[in-house]
Structure formats: C-alpha cells, structure tokens
Amino acid sequence: MRVVVAGSSGLIGTSLVAGLRQAGHDVVRLVRRLPQAPDERGWDPETGQLDADALDGADAVVNLCGAGIGDKRWTPERKRLLVHSRVRPTQVLAEAVAAKGVPVLANGSAVGFYGDTGSKPVTETSAPGTDFLAGLCRQWEAATGAAAQAGARVVLLRSGLVLAPSGGLLGQLRPLFSLLLGGRLGDGSQYFPWISLDDEVAAIRFVLERPEVSGPVNLTGPAPVTNAEFTRALGEALGRPAPWIVPGFALRIVLGELADQVLGGQRAVPTVLEAQGFTFQHPSIGAALAAAVSG
C-alpha cells in the first residue's frame, strides 16, 4: 500500500514508518516545514494547506498528530492546545481524504475516551466518559466525519500507554526508578492500559491491512494491570526496588487537574483486535517491560 503518515516524527510515528516500510509498504511523510526528502510532502493544518500531490495514489492515511497529553500541567492554555493540535489536523486530513477518495483513514485517539472506569473491563462499545480527556477524544474522533461521510473506512486508534525503550511513559519513569525513587501512585488500584511499542505499531499495520476493521479499536495489551502491579513489574525489570508511595494530594499539588488522569484509569481490553486474530508479541506486562528495558 501507499500510506501517508501525519505525525511521523513522534514516538509512535517514527516506529510506524519503519515498520510499514519493512513490511513492503510505500510511505509518504507529511511535514510542516519545507519538504527536504523524496518521501516528504508539506502541509499546514492551521491554514488547511496540503501539497497538491500529497495524497496522490494513497491507499490509506494515518494521523498521529497531537501535543503530549501528560507532558505539562493542564493550564487553560495547555488544554486548548491539546484539543486544537488534534482536532484541526484531523479535520484537514479528513476533508482531504474525502476530496481525494482515499479509502482508509486511521486516526489517533486514546482509551481516555472512556474516562475513569475503575476495575470494570472496557471494550470498544463502552460509553464515553465525562472528564476533559474524554471530551477531547470525542471531539478528536468526531473530526473524522468528512472522511466517513465520503465512504472512507475510518479506524479510531484508541491507544493505551505505550511502553517504548526511550521516550513516552518509561522515559519519565526510568530515571526515578534508577535513583530508587520509584513507587505506586495513590493507592495503586487504578488500571494502567499498557501496550508495547512493537505491538502498537503492529496493530496499526494490522488494521490498515484488514478491510473488515472499522470504527474504534482499543490498542492495548490483552492483560491490563493496576498501577501497583505495573510499578512492581517495572521495578523487577529494572532490578530496582520501588517501595515508595506518592499520595494523591501530592500529585494534585504538582499536576493539578492532570492528577485525576494519573489516579484514575481504564481496564481497557483489545476486543476488536483479538476477535480479528491479532497476535500480541508481548502479551504480558512482564514481556512488554523486558522488551522496552532491554531495547
């Protein structure tokens, strides 16, 4: 296939481009600067401008755009950026997909769509939550409307917490654990819907290549764990004890509203992927962390 990728320089995008090419697909990367390589095409989501030939011959578009959810405290300005950096690019790409007749749009989203669901298992048919992140995800997914109305197969990639050798969640946690400062967050009962980077990339490839898959797809590992279980497993993978407890009030002082996301979670399960026969390379948190730590 010829696949156009937006957000190709991020944690997931970089690995996805490499994985698609390794599988024999032709990849075009959308960039917001002047294109400098044969596989690059320029675009500007703010103005809606897209190189005229950017989607020529495309079999699919993958959109992974968006500012980091947990990178900074959620000030009103930051929350506006989190929404705008997702909704506007999605609208531009969905309209381009519709105009060019591209058959597939795989669009980023997150399991935050469901809100804090406690210990209840969450599937793709579960109702949306009511907090800020859930609302952001609803807007993000709704922005694909033009592509869906034009008849494109739209896949909503509801990703969990991606475990990678560098960057992402582990990029923030590994230094703390290395300094023996690791520990559970709050009471540790909240679920962490993890997925390894290898499985995240393989799952995106999988849904692109399966014409029967459309709508929301949970990109999470098959065995979600609590924060306490995750903390213990990460400590074991790094060979570092993790005895500490970070109380909820302390997280709220430091993180503000973002703390509610850290102290809540989703027991999200990949029902669609499993029903379609997807095989996880890292089906357990131990296997996922071992791969990330050794990478």
Secondary structure, 3 states (H helix, E strand, C coil): CEEEEECCCCHHHHHHHHHHHHCCCEEEEEECCCCCCCCEEEEECCCCEECCCCCCCCCEEEECCCCCCCCCCCCHHHHHHHHHHHHHHHHHHHHHHHHHCCCEEEEEEEHHHHCCCCCCEECCCCCCCCCHHHHHHHHHHHCCHHHHHCCCEEEEEEECEEECCCCHHHHHHHHHHHCCCCEEECCCCCEECEEEHHHHHHHHHHHHHCCCCCEEEEECCCCCEEHHHHHHHHHHHHCCCCCEEECHHHHHHHHCCHHHHHHCCCEECCHHHHHCCCCCCCCCHHHHHHHHHHC
